[in-house]
Amino acid sequence: MTGTLLLLVAAAAPTFAQVAVTPEALRAGAALNSALPAPAAYRRRPASIHALELPVPCSNLPVVSIRNGTLYKDGQELGSWAQSWKASCDGSVSWMDSRGTLYKEREELGRAQRYEMSLVTGDVLWTDSYGDLHRNKTELGRAQRWVMASHTGDVAWLNSYGSLYKNDRELGRASQFLIANWTGTVGWTDSYGRLHRDDAELGQSSRWVLAERTGDIGWQDSWGRLYKNSKQVADRATQWQLREDGKLIWLDNSGYTHSE
């Protein structure tokens, strides 16, 4: 998330203080603690956020703060001994206390080493002290590496044997993988260099790119042929790029630009 937001905080006096924060600070951590007023004043005049500057339509993103270890959500006390928090556009908050216990709202999820929260769906992905990966209350398995799609809550993860999973479904043995934040589509290559899009094998790839918003994959084989997903679009492409909206653009040997 990029850009800078201005958070207008009501003080006891009739004037306002301006605090510049990043969009990520509005939904994670304790960056706003020093900027927020006392809970009583906060309840009288809530902070105002420029919603159009948020990364997605996000009218339910709560205002969260920690004061003296107490966690507040939209001015109401949510929990005690809080150390960190993350908020979602669905209005929910996940947070961890000083003992390492993870909560979603008031529900205890478990003792966590690391956690992430989907920006849109509110799903919480977390690992415990044994390295086991959980999605909310469901245990998925022991994860060596994992990444969550911020908009769908899907998770792609690799176990210690090199097997790749999307949520609880095994995809195959992977050497590298990516997940599209807006669709949850997983692009991955196996140890033989074969490219896959979720369960579908696309072919032997020398280079590939995953579109963030659509989950489309643009890729080129070792003979220079260019593809979008399973469809070949060009025999030769000297240069090409895949935009995040899934538009594949390339330059042929004669210098002409094409798109698919």
C-alpha positions in Angstrom: 0.0 0.0 0.0 1.3 3.4 -0.9 0.5 7.0 -0.4 0.2 9.1 2.8 -3.0 9.6 4.8 -3.8 12.4 7.1 -5.4 11.4 10.4 -7.3 14.2 12.1 -7.5 13.6 15.8 -9.8 15.5 18.1 -8.2 17.0 21.1 -9.9 18.3 24.2 -9.5 21.9 22.8 -11.6 22.9 19.7 -8.5 22.7 17.4 -7.3 19.6 15.6 -3.8 18.1 15.3 -2.7 16.7 12.0 -0.6 13.5 12.0 0.8 12.0 8.8 0.6 8.2 8.7 0.9 5.5 6.0 -2.1 3.4 5.0 -0.5 0.3 6.6 -0.3 2.2 9.9 -4.1 2.5 9.9 -4.5 -1.3 10.0 -1.5 -2.7 11.8 0.8 -2.2 14.7 1.0 0.6 17.3 2.1 3.5 15.1 -0.9 5.6 16.2 -0.6 5.2 19.9 1.2 8.5 20.6 -1.1 10.4 18.3 -4.4 9.3 19.7 -6.1 11.3 22.5 -7.4 9.8 25.7 -10.3 7.3 25.2 -13.0 9.8 26.5 -12.1 12.5 24.0 -11.7 9.9 21.4 -15.3 8.7 21.9 -16.6 12.2 21.7 -15.1 13.0 18.3 -13.8 10.0 16.4 -10.9 10.3 14.0 -11.6 11.1 10.4 -9.9 9.0 7.6 -9.8 10.0 4.0 -11.4 6.7 2.7 -10.7 7.4 -0.9 -7.0 7.1 -0.2 -7.3 3.6 1.3 -6.2 0.7 -1.1 -9.7 -0.7 -1.6 -13.2 0.4 -0.6 -12.9 0.1 3.1 -15.7 1.9 4.9 -15.7 -0.6 7.9 -11.9 -0.3 8.7 -12.0 0.4 12.5 -9.8 2.9 14.3 -7.6 1.0 16.7 -5.2 2.1 19.4 -3.3 0.8 22.4 -3.1 2.9 25.5 -1.3 1.6 28.7 -1.7 -1.9 27.4 -5.4 -1.7 26.8 -6.7 -2.2 23.2 -9.4 0.1 21.9 -11.5 -0.4 18.8 -13.6 2.6 17.7 -13.3 3.9 21.2 -14.5 0.7 23.0 -12.2 -1.4 25.1 -11.4 -4.7 23.4 -8.7 -6.3 25.5 -5.8 -6.0 27.9 -2.0 -6.4 27.8 -2.1 -5.8 24.1 1.2 -5.5 22.2 0.3 -5.4 18.6 -2.8 -5.4 16.3 -4.0 -5.7 12.7 -7.3 -4.5 11.3 -9.4 -5.5 8.3 -11.9 -3.8 6.0 -14.6 -6.2 7.3 -14.4 -4.4 10.6 -12.6 -7.0 12.6 -9.3 -6.8 14.6 -6.7 -9.4 15.4 -4.3 -8.7 18.2 -1.6 -10.3 20.4 -1.1 -9.8 24.1 2.2 -9.7 26.0 2.1 -13.5 26.6 2.0 -14.2 22.9 -1.7 -15.2 22.9 -3.5 -14.3 19.6 -7.1 -13.1 19.4 -9.6 -12.2 16.7 -11.8 -9.7 18.4 -12.5 -11.4 21.8 -12.0 -15.0 20.6 -8.7 -16.6 21.5 -7.0 -18.4 18.6 -3.8 -19.7 20.3 -0.2 -18.9 21.2 1.4 -17.4 18.1 4.9 -16.7 16.8 3.8 -14.7 13.7 0.4 -13.6 12.3 -1.1 -11.8 9.3 -4.6 -10.6 8.6 -6.4 -10.3 5.3 -7.1 -6.7 4.4 -10.5 -7.5 3.0 -11.9 -10.8 4.4 -10.5 -10.6 8.0 -9.0 -14.1 7.9 -6.1 -14.6 10.3 -3.1 -16.6 9.3 -0.7 -17.5 12.0 2.1 -19.9 13.1 2.5 -21.4 16.5 5.8 -22.2 18.3 6.1 -25.5 16.6 5.8 -23.9 13.1 2.3 -25.2 12.5 0.3 -22.9 10.2 -3.3 -22.0 11.1 -6.1 -20.2 9.3 -8.3 -18.8 11.9 -9.1 -21.8 14.1 -8.1 -24.4 11.4 -4.7 -26.1 11.5 -3.3 -26.5 8.0 0.1 -28.1 8.6 3.7 -27.5 9.4 4.9 -24.7 7.1 8.4 -23.9 6.1 7.3 -20.8 4.1 3.9 -19.1 3.5 2.3 -16.1 2.0 -1.3 -14.9 2.2 -3.4 -13.2 -0.5 -4.3 -9.9 1.2 -7.7 -9.5 -0.5 -9.0 -13.1 -0.5 -7.4 -14.6 2.6 -6.1 -17.6 0.7 -2.6 -18.9 1.7 0.1 -20.6 -0.4 2.5 -22.5 1.8 5.4 -24.9 1.5 6.1 -27.7 3.9 9.5 -29.1 4.9 9.3 -31.7 2.1 8.9 -29.1 -0.6 5.2 -29.8 -1.2 3.1 -26.7 -2.0 -0.4 -26.2 -0.7 -3.1 -23.7 -1.4 -5.1 -23.6 1.9 -5.6 -27.3 2.6 -5.2 -28.5 -1.0 -1.9 -30.0 -2.1 -0.7 -28.6 -5.5 2.6 -30.4 -6.0 6.4 -30.2 -5.3 7.4 -26.6 -5.9 10.7 -24.8 -6.3 9.2 -21.3 -6.3 5.7 -19.8 -6.0 3.7 -16.6 -5.9 0.1 -15.8 -5.0 -2.1 -13.1 -6.5 -3.4 -10.8 -3.8 -6.7 -10.0 -5.5 -7.7 -13.5 -6.7 -5.7 -16.0 -4.6 -4.4 -17.6 -7.8 -1.1 -19.5 -7.2 1.6 -19.5 -9.9 4.4 -21.9 -9.3 7.2 -23.9 -10.9 8.3 -27.5 -10.1 11.8 -28.8 -9.9 11.8 -29.5 -13.7 11.0 -25.9 -14.5 7.4 -26.6 -15.5 5.0 -23.7 -14.8 1.6 -24.2 -13.1 -1.4 -22.0 -12.5 -3.1 -23.5 -9.4 -3.8 -27.1 -10.6 -3.2 -26.5 -14.3 0.2 -27.2 -15.9 1.1 -24.5 -18.5 4.5 -25.7 -19.8 8.2 -25.4 -19.6 9.0 -21.8 -18.7 12.1 -19.6 -18.9 10.4 -16.5 -17.4 6.9 -15.8 -16.0 4.9 -13.1 -14.3 1.7 -13.3 -12.3 -0.9 -10.5 -12.6 -1.7 -9.1 -9.1 -5.4 -8.2 -9.8 -6.5 -11.0 -12.2 -4.3 -14.0 -11.5 -3.3 -14.3 -15.2 0.2 -15.5 -16.0 2.3 -14.2 -18.8 5.2 -16.5 -19.6 7.8 -17.4 -22.2 9.3 -20.7 -23.1 12.9 -21.4 -23.9 12.2 -21.0 -27.7 11.0 -17.5 -27.1 7.3 -18.2 -27.6 5.0 -16.1 -25.5 1.9 -17.2 -23.7 -0.9 -15.8 -21.6 -2.1 -18.6 -19.3 -2.4 -21.7 -21.7 -2.8 -19.7 -24.9 0.2 -18.9 -27.2 0.0 -15.3 -28.3 3.3 -14.9 -30.2 6.1 -17.0 -31.8 8.7 -14.4 -30.9 8.7 -11.5 -28.5 11.8 -9.4 -28.0 10.3 -7.6 -25.0 7.1 -8.1 -23.0 5.3 -7.2 -19.8 2.2 -8.2 -18.0 0.2 -5.4 -16.3 -1.5 -6.1 -13.0 -4.9 -5.9 -14.7 -3.9 -9.0 -16.8 -3.1 -7.1 -20.1 -0.1 -8.7 -21.8 1.9 -6.3 -24.0 4.8 -7.3 -26.3 7.1 -6.1 -29.0 7.7 -8.3 -32.0 10.9 -8.6 -34.1 9.8 -5.7 -36.4 9.2 -3.3 -33.5 5.4 -3.5 -33.5 3.5 -3.5 -30.2 0.8 -6.0 -29.6 -1.5 -6.8 -26.6 -3.8 -9.6 -25.4 
